[in-house]
């Protein structure tokens, strides 16, 4: 015997069809509705039934616009930073070249201008390469100088290139004296924990002679390697007073090895016993004030740079949505 259909079970299956038919009829009515009625009806639907969908679409569109603006501003900021770094490097290089040109004129003949390049490999931090070699007159143990003073010496020579070490090398050492020639001793390198913390120590000075903070220490010319008068550094403080007969002092080097890009190298025509003090009169040796002047030159462009970044940040903030102060999440109807 055939069973009767269950209306309660069949009704849910018909509902999708019923709703589809209803929406189809409404669509036909809307399409055939006069234009004067269509506009108000469309506005009513957008403001009521379709409002959540319209709000979602507007939010996604605004997010895409904001993301595109942020990408453009970030590219502008990166370009500005790269340009600023490049300008600082050019300023530093120009300062070195001008200083080296003046030094070469005071040093006279026999000194070779060369570019210094670092390899950047681990374990060779105190080594640099020169683009001048034996064909140019460079020889082993030739002193390497820059505007600030003593850099190091040549340890290997090839026909067109050379290898040199700077004062931070563990094997570096130079006989030295104070600017008045009263306190003689030996300056050596003391490695620090990091590359920038390497120091120079002035050992073996007479116990009866006192050096003050800021006193100039120069190469004494003993040993026949470094010419007398090449600046090494300034006294920072007393390091040790051993057994009442010798003293040692910490020095602040005049030359930062990592920033050296152009140098003068002694050629075979240079007598290593010569006195180059005339090339560095006391008033021409880099003082603390001159270091501050160099720092000022580097920082002159920083205010403009900061202002530009502040402007970019303000523009970025203008594209961000305002903070929600209502304590709850944003609702589809609240814009």
LINGICOR-V106233 format. One record per residue. RES is the residue in three letters. SS is DSSP state (hx for helix, st for strand, lp for the rest). PHI is phi in whole degrees, -180 to 180 (NA if undefined). Layout:
RES&SS&PHI, RES&SS&PHI
//
This chain:
UNK&lp&NA, UNK&lp&-72, UNK&lp&-84, UNK&lp&-85, UNK&lp&-67, UNK&lp&-88, UNK&hx&-67, UNK&hx&-68, UNK&hx&-76, UNK&hx&-77, UNK&hx&-62, UNK&hx&-61, UNK&hx&-71, UNK&hx&-87, UNK&hx&-58, UNK&hx&-58, UNK&hx&-67, UNK&hx&-62, UNK&hx&-65, UNK&hx&-62, UNK&hx&-65, UNK&hx&-62, UNK&hx&-66, UNK&hx&-65, UNK&hx&-63, UNK&hx&-63, UNK&hx&-65, UNK&hx&-63, UNK&hx&-63, UNK&hx&-66, UNK&hx&-67, UNK&hx&-89, UNK&lp&-73, UNK&lp&-58, UNK&hx&-60, UNK&hx&-67, UNK&hx&-92, UNK&hx&-64, UNK&hx&-60, UNK&hx&-60, UNK&hx&-65, UNK&hx&-63, UNK&hx&-64, UNK&hx&-64, UNK&hx&-66, UNK&hx&-63, UNK&hx&-82, UNK&lp&-123, UNK&lp&-66, UNK&lp&-91, UNK&hx&-59, UNK&hx&-59, UNK&hx&-71, UNK&hx&-64, UNK&hx&-62, UNK&hx&-63, UNK&hx&-63, UNK&hx&-64, UNK&hx&-64, UNK&hx&-65, UNK&hx&-64, UNK&hx&-65, UNK&hx&-65, UNK&hx&-65, UNK&hx&-65, UNK&hx&-62, UNK&hx&-63, UNK&hx&-65, UNK&hx&-65, UNK&hx&-62, UNK&hx&-63, UNK&hx&-65, UNK&hx&-66, UNK&hx&-65, UNK&hx&-64, UNK&hx&-64, UNK&hx&-65, UNK&hx&-62, UNK&hx&-64, UNK&hx&-66, UNK&hx&-64, UNK&hx&-62, UNK&hx&-66, UNK&hx&-66, UNK&hx&-63, UNK&hx&-63, UNK&hx&-66, UNK&hx&-62, UNK&hx&-65, UNK&hx&-65, UNK&hx&-62, UNK&hx&-61, UNK&hx&-67, UNK&hx&-65, UNK&hx&-63, UNK&hx&-65, UNK&hx&-66, UNK&hx&-65, UNK&hx&-65, UNK&hx&-68, UNK&hx&-63, UNK&hx&-65, UNK&hx&-65, UNK&hx&-61, UNK&hx&-66, UNK&hx&-79, UNK&hx&-76, UNK&lp&88, UNK&lp&-75, UNK&lp&97, UNK&st&-111, UNK&st&-108, UNK&st&-83, UNK&st&-148, UNK&st&-96, UNK&st&-106, UNK&st&-129, UNK&lp&-95, UNK&lp&-78, UNK&lp&79, UNK&lp&-89, UNK&lp&-63, UNK&lp&90, UNK&lp&-122, UNK&lp&-63, UNK&lp&-93, UNK&st&-112, UNK&st&-140, UNK&st&-115, UNK&st&-114, UNK&lp&-91, UNK&lp&-135, UNK&lp&-141, UNK&hx&-60, UNK&hx&-65, UNK&hx&-94, UNK&lp&103, UNK&st&-74, UNK&lp&-135, UNK&lp&-65, UNK&lp&70, UNK&lp&-72, UNK&st&-70, UNK&st&-117, UNK&st&-127, UNK&st&-142, UNK&lp&-54, UNK&lp&-73, UNK&st&143, UNK&st&-77, UNK&st&-102, UNK&st&174, UNK&st&-150, UNK&st&-79, UNK&st&-117, UNK&st&-143, UNK&st&-133, UNK&lp&-118, UNK&lp&-54, UNK&lp&-121, UNK&lp&-139, UNK&st&-151, UNK&st&-116, UNK&st&-133, UNK&st&-117, UNK&st&-98, UNK&lp&-68, UNK&lp&-82, UNK&lp&-70, UNK&lp&-58, UNK&lp&-88, UNK&lp&-72, UNK&st&-166, UNK&st&-149, UNK&st&-70, UNK&st&-139, UNK&st&-153, UNK&st&-76, UNK&lp&-64, UNK&lp&-86, UNK&lp&77, UNK&lp&-97, UNK&lp&-115, UNK&st&-98, UNK&st&-172, UNK&st&-131, UNK&st&-100, UNK&st&-133, UNK&st&-89, UNK&st&-121, UNK&lp&-62, UNK&lp&-98, UNK&lp&-66, UNK&lp&-121, UNK&hx&-59, UNK&hx&-76, UNK&hx&-102, UNK&lp&-61, UNK&st&-130, UNK&st&-113, UNK&st&-123, UNK&st&-99, UNK&st&-102, UNK&st&78, UNK&st&-77, UNK&st&-59, UNK&lp&-67, UNK&lp&-81, UNK&lp&-107, UNK&lp&-107, UNK&lp&-105, UNK&lp&-100, UNK&lp&-59, UNK&lp&96, UNK&lp&-64, UNK&st&-85, UNK&st&-117, UNK&st&-127, UNK&st&-67, UNK&lp&-89, UNK&lp&91, UNK&lp&-67, UNK&lp&92, UNK&lp&68, UNK&lp&-110, UNK&lp&-100, UNK&lp&-70, UNK&st&-65, UNK&lp&100, UNK&lp&-70, UNK&st&-64, UNK&st&-112, UNK&st&-177, UNK&st&-114, UNK&st&-69, UNK&st&-100, UNK&st&-167, UNK&st&-72, UNK&st&-96, UNK&st&-166, UNK&st&-125, UNK&st&-86, UNK&lp&56, UNK&lp&72, UNK&lp&-136, UNK&st&-140, UNK&st&-128, UNK&st&-138, UNK&st&-133, UNK&st&-85, UNK&st&-116, UNK&st&-98, UNK&st&-62, UNK&lp&-77, UNK&lp&-114, UNK&lp&-93, UNK&hx&-57, UNK&hx&-67, UNK&hx&-101, UNK&lp&-77, UNK&lp&-124, UNK&st&-137, UNK&st&-140, UNK&st&-113, UNK&st&-120, UNK&st&-69, UNK&st&-96, UNK&lp&-64, UNK&lp&-82, UNK&lp&-93, UNK&lp&-81, UNK&lp&-67, UNK&lp&-91, UNK&lp&-70, UNK&st&-109, UNK&lp&-104, UNK&hx&-57, UNK&hx&-64, UNK&hx&-76, UNK&hx&-131, UNK&lp&-58, UNK&lp&-56, UNK&lp&-84, UNK&lp&-107, UNK&lp&-71, UNK&lp&-57, UNK&lp&-102, UNK&hx&-61, UNK&hx&-63, UNK&hx&-68, UNK&hx&-62, UNK&hx&-65, UNK&hx&-62, UNK&hx&-63, UNK&hx&-65, UNK&hx&-64, UNK&hx&-59, UNK&hx&-71, UNK&hx&-94, UNK&lp&-58, UNK&lp&-86, UNK&hx&-65, UNK&hx&-59, UNK&hx&-64, UNK&hx&-62, UNK&hx&-65, UNK&hx&-62, UNK&hx&-64, UNK&hx&-65, UNK&hx&-61, UNK&hx&-63, UNK&hx&-63, UNK&hx&-65, UNK&hx&-64, UNK&hx&-66, UNK&hx&-63, UNK&hx&-64, UNK&hx&-68, UNK&hx&-92, UNK&lp&-83, UNK&lp&-67, UNK&lp&-64, UNK&lp&-64, UNK&lp&-83, UNK&lp&-100, UNK&lp&-82, UNK&lp&90, UNK&lp&-131, UNK&lp&-74, UNK&lp&-74, UNK&lp&-97, UNK&lp&-60, UNK&lp&-88, UNK&lp&-106, UNK&lp&-123
//
